[in-house]
Amino acid sequence: MLLGSGELGKEFVIAVKRLGHYVIAVDSYDNAPAQQVADEREVIDMLDGTALDTIVSRHKPDIIVPEIEAIRTERFYDYEKQGIQVVPSARAANFTMNRKAIRDLASIELGLRTARYRYAASLEELQTAVREVGIPCVVKPLMSSSGKGQSTVKSEEDIEKAWNYSQSGRRGDIAEVIVESFLKFHTEITLLTVTQKNGTTLFCPPIGHRQERGDYQESWQPCFISDSHLKEAQEIADKVTRSLIGCGIWGVEFFLADDGLYFSELSPRPHDTGMVTLAGTQNLSEFELHARAVLGLPIPEITMLQAGASAVVLAGSAGTKPLYIGVEEALREPRTDIRIFGKPTTRPHRRMAVTLAYDKLGCDLQALKEKAIANAAKVTVVSE
């Protein structure tokens, strides 16, 4: 049972279907991307614990795979007691679905290096937190995804706007936000980390990415960082995933600044920046890796095959029945591809597709990124 049925869930369903499994895809609206390729679908509010219990009781899944944050994750502990495998684990889902839990685990319990941070549950508390952390700073809802509700405070006048935006973009019923000092980093990476039931922890080559509005715009693999920083990132990722326990793929994010490496965030599932692996950069995509780890199948190794880049295609307005203009033009370039997610509605800045470009290892990565970005610009999403 997949809880949350977006574009990442869609690719995961395709991966597990290829391995012969039956999937029930759940989301808050009908015809979500993963539901289009699953065996069954359910439409519920996953923040309604009773509704969640009802469909779990009805379908009796062997495995529950969360794909989003807005779920009554505290129910997962009971599901585990019933003998259901929760991915990666009930503990991991509860810690990582809330930025407060994972940040305190990383900073306080594990002693990892992070940006300075404070929490705030009201506008007044936010004003105090901003003064303590300093301007500029970043404000994020404790529960959100794809940059929703996230903004940068550059002056005192921005504080109230940041609070209001955080409340409009939050997921779930938690009003509290995290306030982080603004790091002057030069590289932002995702280290996809695979934990196995009966095997060693594996790491994919680092993925570089760029964000706007807290949401990724482009990603590329490999992202070249020093051997010492890579070793440090792998040690941190291993430390965090061991603490959270469970099997699957994790998207562990880091900032690399002039003064070293900072832990940022962690997702216990395929990561949006990891869509670059759909360009054939590895012997197994992040979705195939997640499927194998979830099912307890062996992953002997992760091998880098070629360089790749991805760039997002965004909607410009709200509407229904989206059409994609320019796909043929975007595919004229050799060694390119596109994935259209199949979302039934649009809204401004909603991620609707991703373009992919690939070439041999050692190629000009900047040129590869520019190719993916140029192809994404050729595709326009129009809707009714």
Kinemage of the C-alpha trace (Angstrom):
@kinemage 1
@onewidth
@group {chain A} dominant
@subgroup {mainchain}
@vectorlist {calphas} color= white
{ca met a 1} P 0.000 0.000 0.000
{ca leu a 2} L 1.457 3.289 -1.175
{ca leu a 3} L 0.448 6.310 0.945
{ca gly a 4} L 0.790 9.287 -1.358
{ca ser a 5} L 0.674 8.797 -5.120
{ca gly a 6} L 2.725 11.547 -6.763
{ca glu a 7} L 5.349 11.281 -9.493
{ca leu a 8} L 7.921 9.629 -7.231
{ca gly a 9} L 5.344 7.074 -6.168
{ca lys a 10} L 4.447 6.438 -9.805
{ca glu a 11} L 7.997 5.421 -10.698
{ca phe a 12} L 8.190 3.283 -7.555
{ca val a 13} L 4.951 1.476 -8.474
{ca ile a 14} L 6.333 0.753 -11.949
{ca ala a 15} L 9.470 -0.686 -10.340
{ca val a 16} L 7.611 -3.003 -7.931
{ca lys a 17} L 5.095 -4.049 -10.598
{ca arg a 18} L 8.017 -5.209 -12.721
{ca leu a 19} L 8.944 -7.432 -9.798
{ca gly a 20} L 5.464 -8.970 -9.715
{ca his a 21} L 3.742 -7.191 -6.826
{ca tyr a 22} L 0.189 -5.921 -6.280
{ca val a 23} L -0.159 -2.250 -5.341
{ca ile a 24} L -2.923 -0.164 -3.758
{ca ala a 25} L -2.196 3.546 -4.317
{ca val a 26} L -3.695 6.037 -1.864
{ca asp a 27} L -3.981 9.802 -2.175
{ca ser a 28} L -6.219 12.697 -1.197
{ca tyr a 29} L -7.479 13.130 -4.776
{ca asp a 30} L -8.454 10.733 -7.541
{ca asn a 31} L -6.318 9.851 -10.542
{ca ala a 32} L -3.049 10.867 -8.890
{ca pro a 33} L 0.020 9.802 -10.924
{ca ala a 34} L 0.777 6.541 -9.072
{ca gln a 35} L -2.888 5.537 -9.102
{ca gln a 36} L -2.729 5.461 -12.897
{ca val a 37} L -0.325 2.482 -12.827
{ca ala a 38} L -1.440 0.709 -9.611
{ca asp a 39} L -3.817 -2.241 -9.264
{ca glu a 40} L -6.247 -0.468 -6.935
{ca arg a 41} L -6.743 3.010 -5.570
{ca glu a 42} L -8.171 4.654 -2.484
{ca val a 43} L -8.980 8.346 -2.003
{ca ile a 44} L -8.923 9.487 1.631
{ca asp a 45} L -7.597 12.229 3.890
{ca met a 46} L -4.489 10.502 5.251
{ca leu a 47} L -4.494 12.859 8.240
{ca asp a 48} L -7.722 11.150 9.298
{ca gly a 49} L -6.471 8.291 11.470
{ca thr a 50} L -9.806 6.477 11.390
{ca ala a 51} L -9.964 6.577 7.589
{ca leu a 52} L -6.391 5.324 7.430
{ca asp a 53} L -7.136 2.467 9.827
{ca thr a 54} L -10.190 1.552 7.764
{ca ile a 55} L -8.358 1.053 4.469
{ca val a 56} L -5.465 -0.761 6.133
{ca ser a 57} L -7.964 -3.132 7.756
{ca arg a 58} L -9.813 -3.599 4.470
{ca his a 59} L -6.788 -4.353 2.281
{ca lys a 60} L -4.488 -5.952 4.870
{ca pro a 61} L -1.280 -4.959 3.040
{ca asp a 62} L 1.975 -6.769 3.703
{ca ile a 63} L 3.958 -3.559 3.227
{ca ile a 64} L 3.059 0.128 3.724
{ca val a 65} L 5.206 2.640 1.805
{ca pro a 66} L 4.702 6.338 2.725
{ca glu a 67} L 5.430 8.803 -0.069
{ca ile a 68} L 4.326 12.109 1.520
{ca glu a 69} L 4.457 13.883 4.880
{ca ala a 70} L 0.770 14.519 5.542
{ca ile a 71} L -0.090 11.178 7.155
{ca arg a 72} L -1.051 10.160 10.691
{ca thr a 73} L 2.321 8.481 11.026
{ca glu a 74} L 1.747 7.674 14.716
{ca arg a 75} L -0.620 4.944 13.477
{ca phe a 76} L 2.403 3.195 11.909
{ca tyr a 77} L 3.575 1.857 15.271
{ca asp a 78} L 0.316 -0.070 15.625
{ca tyr a 79} L 0.564 -1.363 12.050
{ca glu a 80} L 4.008 -2.735 12.806
{ca lys a 81} L 2.587 -4.514 15.847
{ca gln a 82} L 0.046 -6.105 13.489
{ca gly a 83} L 2.938 -7.548 11.489
{ca ile a 84} L 2.842 -5.034 8.624
{ca gln a 85} L 6.206 -3.826 7.309
{ca val a 86} L 6.341 -0.019 7.347
{ca val a 87} L 8.983 1.520 5.056
{ca pro a 88} L 11.619 2.191 6.167
{ca ser a 89} L 10.140 1.846 9.682
{ca ala a 90} L 7.515 3.479 11.888
{ca arg a 91} L 10.308 5.244 13.768
{ca ala a 92} L 11.844 6.630 10.578
{ca ala a 93} L 8.503 7.805 9.193
{ca asn a 94} L 7.587 9.597 12.415
{ca phe a 95} L 10.939 11.308 12.769
{ca thr a 96} L 11.346 12.416 9.179
{ca met a 97} L 7.802 13.556 8.473
{ca asn a 98} L 8.406 16.404 10.937
{ca arg a 99} L 11.412 18.733 10.558
{ca lys a 100} L 11.578 19.277 14.329
{ca ala a 101} L 12.034 15.611 15.122
{ca ile a 102} L 14.717 14.985 12.508
{ca arg a 103} L 16.598 18.217 13.235
{ca asp a 104} L 16.704 17.536 16.974
{ca leu a 105} L 17.810 13.961 16.315
{ca ala a 106} L 20.597 15.144 14.032
{ca ser a 107} L 21.788 18.123 16.048
{ca ile a 108} L 21.136 17.167 19.685
{ca glu a 109} L 21.155 13.366 19.797
{ca leu a 110} L 23.703 12.610 17.056
{ca gly a 111} L 25.742 15.809 17.313
{ca leu a 112} L 25.768 16.552 13.583
{ca arg a 113} L 26.710 19.961 12.234
{ca thr a 114} L 23.662 21.935 11.068
{ca ala a 115} L 22.702 25.556 10.476
{ca arg a 116} L 21.682 27.482 13.626
{ca tyr a 117} L 17.959 27.046 14.185
{ca arg a 118} L 14.999 27.890 16.386
{ca tyr a 119} L 11.300 26.948 16.416
{ca ala a 120} L 8.254 29.201 16.469
{ca ala a 121} L 4.545 28.432 16.902
{ca ser a 122} L 3.191 31.979 16.434
{ca leu a 123} L 4.076 35.243 14.715
{ca glu a 124} L 5.409 36.621 17.998
{ca glu a 125} L 7.621 33.575 18.530
{ca leu a 126} L 8.821 33.853 14.933
{ca gln a 127} L 9.874 37.468 15.502
{ca thr a 128} L 11.889 36.365 18.527
{ca ala a 129} L 13.409 33.407 16.690
{ca val a 130} L 14.486 35.584 13.763
{ca arg a 131} L 16.243 37.968 16.144
{ca glu a 132} L 18.085 35.042 17.751
{ca val a 133} L 19.071 33.340 14.487
{ca gly a 134} L 19.766 36.545 12.576
{ca ile a 135} L 18.792 38.002 9.207
{ca pro a 136} L 18.855 36.644 6.533
{ca cys a 137} L 17.260 33.365 7.574
{ca val a 138} L 14.957 30.694 6.147
{ca val a 139} L 11.492 29.879 7.529
{ca lys a 140} L 9.960 26.443 6.839
{ca pro a 141} L 6.807 24.710 8.105
{ca leu a 142} L 7.666 21.654 10.195
{ca met a 143} L 5.563 19.605 7.811
{ca ser a 144} L 5.620 20.446 4.100
{ca ser a 145} L 7.155 19.283 0.842
{ca ser a 146} L 8.442 20.649 -2.469
{ca gly a 147} L 9.221 24.009 -0.881
{ca lys a 148} L 5.605 24.799 0.026
{ca gly a 149} L 5.404 27.427 2.747
{ca gln a 150} L 9.164 28.065 2.695
{ca ser a 151} L 10.588 31.574 2.364
{ca thr a 152} L 13.670 33.663 3.086
{ca val a 153} L 13.492 36.546 5.551
{ca lys a 154} L 15.743 39.361 4.302
{ca ser a 155} L 14.370 42.178 6.474
{ca glu a 156} L 12.069 42.796 9.456
{ca glu a 157} L 9.257 43.536 7.005
{ca asp a 158} L 9.443 39.968 5.676
{ca ile a 159} L 8.690 38.251 9.005
{ca glu a 160} L 4.893 38.541 8.963
{ca lys a 161} L 4.757 37.582 5.275
{ca ala a 162} L 6.922 34.548 6.021
{ca trp a 163} L 4.605 33.475 8.861
{ca asn a 164} L 1.472 33.817 6.725
{ca tyr a 165} L 3.076 31.958 3.826
{ca ser a 166} L 4.232 29.145 6.111
{ca gln a 167} L 0.681 28.629 7.319
{ca ser a 168} L -0.764 28.600 3.802
{ca gly a 169} L 1.831 26.098 2.605
{ca arg a 170} L 2.012 23.725 5.559
{ca arg a 171} L 0.792 20.151 5.393
{ca gly a 172} L -1.276 18.820 8.223
{ca asp a 173} L -2.351 20.596 11.387
{ca ile a 174} L 1.048 21.610 12.800
{ca ala a 175} L 1.482 25.401 12.766
{ca glu a 176} L 5.027 25.423 14.138
{ca val a 177} L 7.927 26.434 11.884
{ca ile a 178} L 11.685 26.044 11.939
{ca val a 179} L 13.870 29.132 11.481
{ca glu a 180} L 17.362 28.445 10.092
{ca ser a 181} L 20.327 30.745 9.689
{ca phe a 182} L 21.175 31.415 6.057
{ca leu a 183} L 24.264 29.421 5.115
{ca lys a 184} L 26.626 30.761 2.462
{ca phe a 185} L 27.054 27.428 0.728
{ca his a 186} L 28.462 26.846 -2.744
{ca thr a 187} L 27.151 23.305 -3.342
{ca glu a 188} L 23.967 21.504 -2.317
{ca ile a 189} L 23.976 17.725 -2.687
{ca thr a 190} L 21.716 14.756 -2.210
{ca leu a 191} L 23.423 11.549 -1.138
{ca leu a 192} L 21.031 8.705 -1.963
{ca thr a 193} L 21.630 6.059 0.702
{ca val a 194} L 20.317 2.488 0.506
{ca thr a 195} L 19.850 0.402 3.650
{ca gln a 196} L 19.230 -3.323 3.178
{ca lys a 197} L 17.720 -6.131 5.222
{ca asn a 198} L 20.558 -8.534 4.494
{ca gly a 199} L 23.296 -6.408 3.019
{ca thr a 200} L 25.585 -3.479 3.597
{ca thr a 201} L 24.527 0.165 3.337
{ca leu a 202} L 25.238 1.484 -0.162
{ca phe a 203} L 25.656 5.029 -1.479
{ca cys a 204} L 24.873 6.431 -4.902
{ca pro a 205} L 27.301 8.933 -6.432
{ca pro a 206} L 26.422 12.435 -5.121
{ca ile a 207} L 23.710 14.401 -6.901
{ca gly a 208} L 24.010 18.165 -7.181
{ca his a 209} L 20.912 20.333 -7.341
{ca arg a 210} L 19.615 23.892 -7.439
{ca gln a 211} L 16.464 25.114 -5.718
{ca glu a 212} L 13.997 27.978 -6.084
{ca arg a 213} L 11.149 28.609 -3.636
{ca gly a 214} L 12.496 25.636 -1.687
{ca asp a 215} L 11.838 23.258 -4.596
{ca tyr a 216} L 14.422 21.677 -6.871
{ca gln a 217} L 14.781 23.043 -10.399
{ca glu a 218} L 17.711 21.073 -11.790
{ca ser a 219} L 19.800 18.135 -10.634
{ca trp a 220} L 22.888 16.458 -12.024
{ca gln a 221} L 24.909 13.351 -11.348
{ca pro a 222} L 27.736 12.973 -10.580
{ca cys a 223} L 28.348 16.081 -8.505
{ca phe a 224} L 32.065 16.310 -7.887
{ca ile a 225} L 33.107 16.934 -4.291
{ca ser a 226} L 36.356 16.107 -2.532
{ca asp a 227} L 37.008 12.573 -1.329
{ca ser a 228} L 37.160 13.810 2.268
{ca his a 229} L 33.776 15.539 2.037
{ca leu a 230} L 32.242 12.485 0.346
{ca lys a 231} L 33.574 10.211 3.088
{ca glu a 232} L 32.202 12.564 5.760
{ca ala a 233} L 28.785 12.713 4.050
{ca gln a 234} L 28.643 8.916 3.822
{ca glu a 235} L 29.536 8.561 7.510
{ca ile a 236} L 26.812 11.046 8.491
{ca ala a 237} L 24.212 9.375 6.249
{ca asp a 238} L 25.097 5.997 7.710
{ca lys a 239} L 24.861 7.352 11.265
{ca val a 240} L 21.425 8.924 10.732
{ca thr a 241} L 19.880 5.967 8.886
{ca arg a 242} L 21.187 3.505 11.481
{ca ser a 243} L 19.506 5.556 14.203
{ca leu a 244} L 16.186 5.668 12.360
{ca ile a 245} L 16.335 1.965 11.343
{ca gly a 246} L 14.659 0.249 8.422
{ca cys a 247} L 15.264 -0.667 4.791
{ca gly a 248} L 14.860 1.433 1.697
{ca ile a 249} L 16.366 4.427 -0.048
{ca trp a 250} L 16.946 7.699 1.793
{ca gly a 251} L 17.577 11.118 0.303
{ca val a 252} L 20.110 12.730 2.641
{ca glu a 253} L 20.728 16.406 1.877
{ca phe a 254} L 23.864 18.411 2.660
{ca phe a 255} L 25.165 21.942 2.230
{ca leu a 256} L 28.833 22.333 1.346
{ca ala a 257} L 30.186 25.725 2.458
{ca asp a 258} L 33.680 27.173 2.571
{ca asp a 259} L 33.983 26.003 6.183
{ca gly a 260} L 32.828 22.449 5.492
{ca leu a 261} L 29.826 20.133 5.331
{ca tyr a 262} L 26.442 20.744 6.990
{ca phe a 263} L 23.610 18.221 7.383
{ca ser a 264} L 20.360 19.702 6.019
{ca glu a 265} L 17.428 17.286 5.747
{ca leu a 266} L 16.524 13.665 5.139
{ca ser a 267} L 13.684 11.924 3.287
{ca pro a 268} L 13.013 8.189 3.906
{ca arg a 269} L 12.030 7.537 0.289
{ca pro a 270} L 13.094 8.342 -3.281
{ca his a 271} L 14.113 11.978 -3.602
{ca asp a 272} L 12.904 14.418 -6.241
{ca thr a 273} L 16.478 15.350 -7.169
{ca gly a 274} L 17.089 11.625 -7.730
{ca met a 275} L 14.841 11.681 -10.800
{ca val a 276} L 18.110 12.287 -12.638
{ca thr a 277} L 18.765 8.543 -12.186
{ca leu a 278} L 15.965 7.981 -14.738
{ca ala a 279} L 18.519 9.189 -17.279
{ca gly a 280} L 20.365 5.885 -16.902
{ca thr a 281} L 23.159 7.315 -14.788
{ca gln a 282} L 23.283 4.158 -12.642
{ca asn a 283} L 22.759 0.445 -13.175
{ca leu a 284} L 19.599 0.800 -11.042
{ca ser a 285} L 17.481 3.959 -10.715
{ca glu a 286} L 16.605 5.241 -7.254
{ca phe a 287} L 13.139 3.708 -7.677
{ca glu a 288} L 14.513 0.278 -8.576
{ca leu a 289} L 16.885 0.499 -5.618
{ca his a 290} L 13.990 1.392 -3.306
{ca ala a 291} L 11.891 -1.486 -4.652
{ca arg a 292} L 14.648 -4.029 -4.092
{ca ala a 293} L 15.441 -2.757 -0.604
{ca val a 294} L 11.764 -2.682 0.426
{ca leu a 295} L 11.230 -6.232 -0.858
{ca gly a 296} L 14.425 -7.561 0.710
{ca leu a 297} L 15.974 -8.396 -2.643
{ca pro a 298} L 19.774 -8.234 -2.986
{ca ile a 299} L 21.565 -5.182 -4.355
{ca pro a 300} L 25.117 -6.370 -5.067
{ca glu a 301} L 26.409 -2.948 -6.118
{ca ile a 302} L 25.564 0.500 -7.422
{ca thr a 303} L 27.531 1.356 -10.543
{ca met a 304} L 27.807 4.747 -12.248
{ca leu a 305} L 27.252 4.269 -15.988
{ca gln a 306} L 27.017 7.764 -17.432
{ca ala a 307} L 26.477 11.418 -16.530
{ca gly a 308} L 22.979 12.853 -16.390
{ca ala a 309} L 20.979 16.011 -15.726
{ca ser a 310} L 17.322 16.759 -15.066
{ca ala a 311} L 15.249 19.943 -15.240
{ca val a 312} L 11.662 20.484 -14.157
{ca val a 313} L 8.715 21.558 -16.290
{ca leu a 314} L 6.383 23.765 -14.258
{ca ala a 315} L 2.781 24.822 -14.719
{ca gly a 316} L 2.166 28.536 -15.034
{ca ser a 317} L -1.436 28.749 -13.882
{ca ala a 318} L -4.258 26.838 -12.223
{ca gly a 319} L -6.442 24.596 -14.354
{ca thr a 320} L -7.535 21.099 -15.359
{ca lys a 321} L -6.892 18.687 -18.239
{ca pro a 322} L -3.298 19.799 -18.887
{ca leu a 323} L -1.798 19.560 -22.355
{ca tyr a 324} L 1.924 19.615 -23.113
{ca ile a 325} L 3.046 21.746 -26.042
{ca gly a 326} L 6.587 21.354 -27.364
{ca val a 327} L 7.369 17.763 -26.361
{ca glu a 328} L 8.363 16.857 -29.920
{ca glu a 329} L 10.739 19.808 -30.055
{ca ala a 330} L 12.238 18.902 -26.677
{ca leu a 331} L 13.039 15.384 -27.881
{ca arg a 332} L 14.826 16.403 -31.085
{ca glu a 333} L 18.178 16.627 -29.294
{ca pro a 334} L 20.079 13.324 -29.090
{ca arg a 335} L 20.517 11.648 -25.690
{ca thr a 336} L 17.466 13.317 -24.150
{ca asp a 337} L 14.180 12.140 -22.665
{ca ile a 338} L 11.124 13.419 -20.803
{ca arg a 339} L 8.836 12.068 -18.082
{ca ile a 340} L 5.333 13.557 -17.941
{ca phe a 341} L 3.791 12.812 -14.558
{ca gly a 342} L 0.106 12.743 -15.481
{ca lys a 343} L -1.159 15.117 -12.787
{ca pro a 344} L -4.811 15.926 -13.567
{ca thr a 345} L -4.696 19.554 -12.391
{ca thr a 346} L -2.252 22.449 -12.498
{ca arg a 347} L -1.345 25.395 -10.282
{ca pro a 348} L 1.417 27.988 -10.509
{ca his a 349} L 4.881 26.403 -10.143
{ca arg a 350} L 3.472 22.878 -9.864
{ca arg a 351} L 5.979 20.303 -11.121
{ca met a 352} L 4.349 18.556 -14.093
{ca ala a 353} L 7.233 16.850 -15.904
{ca val a 354} L 10.995 16.512 -15.968
{ca thr a 355} L 13.385 16.572 -18.907
{ca leu a 356} L 16.474 14.375 -18.895
{ca ala a 357} L 19.818 14.585 -20.680
{ca tyr a 358} L 22.701 12.137 -20.555
{ca asp a 359} L 26.195 11.641 -21.933
{ca lys a 360} L 29.357 9.704 -21.234
{ca leu a 361} L 31.238 10.095 -17.961
{ca gly a 362} L 33.741 12.928 -18.151
{ca cys a 363} L 31.554 15.044 -20.419
{ca asp a 364} L 30.936 18.754 -19.905
{ca leu a 365} L 28.424 18.648 -17.025
{ca gln a 366} L 27.545 22.325 -17.360
{ca ala a 367} L 26.632 21.812 -21.000
{ca leu a 368} L 24.571 18.769 -20.025
{ca lys a 369} L 22.655 20.786 -17.426
{ca glu a 370} L 22.056 23.542 -19.959
{ca lys a 371} L 20.695 20.984 -22.446
{ca ala a 372} L 18.165 19.667 -19.894
{ca ile a 373} L 17.160 23.218 -18.911
{ca ala a 374} L 16.774 24.295 -22.546
{ca asn a 375} L 14.582 21.291 -23.299
{ca ala a 376} L 12.389 21.989 -20.254
{ca ala a 377} L 11.919 25.557 -21.543
{ca lys a 378} L 10.593 24.164 -24.831
{ca val a 379} L 7.657 22.485 -23.073
{ca thr a 380} L 4.636 24.583 -22.146
{ca val a 381} L 1.782 23.299 -19.990
{ca val a 382} L -1.649 24.634 -20.959
{ca ser a 383} L -4.879 23.776 -19.163
{ca glu a 384} L -8.568 24.580 -19.132
